[in-house]
């Protein structure tokens, strides 16, 4: 006869921490009321968000146009060297001397 032993695991209990509300403990009605309060708070301060966004847009546009442009470029046209000139001439002559009809 074989005997199997089961190891007893101590039960883990949730400990309350000050200022923390677990989702399991929050009723749905309270959660919805909290969401409604947050939405009302956001809606009350909606104009502040819009003004801040508009002010940021205007300020960034002004900065973009007022920053002086520092750029410069130089271009030089170099004459081809002798080897590439001769290859180009051979290629041009080969393409123009085809069979004529």
Secondary structure, DSSP 8 states (H G I E B T S, - for coil): -----------------TT---GGGS-HHHHHHHHHHHHHHHHHTHHHHHHHHHHHHHHHHHHHHHS--------------HHHHHHHHHHHHHHHS----
